[in-house]
Amino acid sequence: MRPFHFAFKVKDIESTRKFYVDILGCPEGRSTAHWIDFDFFGNQLSAHISSSIPSPDYCGNVDGVSVPIPHFGCVLDIIQFEQVQKNMEENNIDFIIKPQKRYENEKGEQLTMFVLDFSGNPIEFKAFKNQEEMFL
C-alpha cells in the first residue's frame, strides 16, 4: 500500500510539534513558521497554521458509537497500538473514544481509540487482529 499525504489545520507550530513529535514519536520533516510536516507512521502529514479550525461533528455512528467526522488516523499493528495508547495515558491525553475492541470474533475485529490533538483535530488509531481483513 502506498503512503498518503494529508494537509490539515492547526492553531500553532509549537503545540503541534509537541503532540506529534514528543507524544506520538513522529519524525519531523520540513517546516517553516507557518507549516510543519511529519512522518505519521509512514504517511506524510502537513500541518498548516489557521485561525479557523472547525469543531468535530459527532455524526458518525459506527458499531453503536458516535465518532467525530471528519477525522483521520492510521492503522497500526497491535504492539504499535499499545505503545500509542501508553504514550497517550502517560501524557494525560484524554480519549474522546476510549481504547476498545470492535467487531469481536467477527471479520474485521480491531482495536480502536480516538483522541484530539492540541488543535482539536480528531485522530483515530486502530489495529486489526488480522490485517488482511482491513477492507472486508
N, C-alpha and C positions, 0 to 999 in steps of 0.2 A: 504494500500500500504506500502511496506517495504522501509526503507530509503536506499539511495545509498551511496557508497563511491567513491570519485573521488580524485586522486592524480594528481597534476599539477605543472608546473614550475613557480617560482617567482625569482625576482632579489635579494631580501633580506628579512630578517625576520621583521625588524623594519617597513618598509613601508607596508608590508603585514598585520602586526598586526594593524597598523593604519587604513587601509581600512576596513578590515573585522570586527575588534572589535569596533574601535572608530566610524566609519561611519555607518556600517551596523548593529552593535549591536550583532554580532555573539559571543557567549561564546567561550572562548579559551579552548582547550583541552591540550593534551600533546604537548611538544615541546623539541627540542634540539637546538644547534647552527645552525643546517642545515635544519630543517623542523619544521612545526607547524601545528597542527590540529585545526579545528573549527567546531562548531555545526552550519551548514549553513541551518537554518530553518528546523531542524530535520534531516539533512543529514550530513555525515562526509566528510569534505574537508581536504586534506592533502597537504600542500604547501611545496615544496622542492626547495631549492636554486639551480639555474642553471645559467650558463653564456651563455646558448644557448636557448633563448626563441623565437620561431617562430613568425613572424608577421601574423596577421589575414589576410585571403583571403576573400574578399567580393564577393564570387562566388555564394552565396545562393540568390535565388530570391523567396521571399515569399510575395504574395499579392502586387507585383509590387515594393517591397522594397529590396535593396541589403543588405543582412545580412552577418556578418562575420562567416566564417567556418574555424576551429572549434570554437564552443562556448559552454558554459554550463550555467545553470541557475536554477531557481526554479519557481514553481507555488505557488502563494500566494493567500490569499483572498483579496478582494478589499481594505479593511482597511489596511492590511499589505502593499499592493502595494503602496497605497497613502503615507504611512509613509516612505517607502524606497525612493519614489520619493522626498518627502520633505527633507529627510536626504541628498540625493544627491545634491539637489538645495542649501541647507543651507551650504554645504561644497564645493560649486563651482565645483562639478564634472560635466564634460561635457558629455552630452548624445551623443553617436555615432548614435543612433536612438532615437529620442525624444519620450516621452510618447505619445502613440496614441491608438486608438481603431481600432481593426482589425476585419473584418467579421461582421460589424454592422448589426443587425437584421437578422443574419443567425445563423445556428448551429455553435457552437464553438466561438461565439463572445467573444472577450478578450481584455484586456488592455495589452500592451507590451511596453518595453523600454529596451535599451541596453546601457551599459557603459563599459569602460575599467577599470580594477583595476590598481593599481600603477605599475604593471609589464607589463601592456599591454594585459592582458587576457580579451577577450570579455565575458561579462556576460549578460544574458537576464533575466529579471523579467517579469512575466506575471500573470494575474488574469482573470479567466473565469467568465463571467456573470452567467453561470450555470456550476458548477464543473463537473456535470455528462456528459457534452459534451466534456470533455478534449480529448477523443480518437475518437470522431465521425467526 
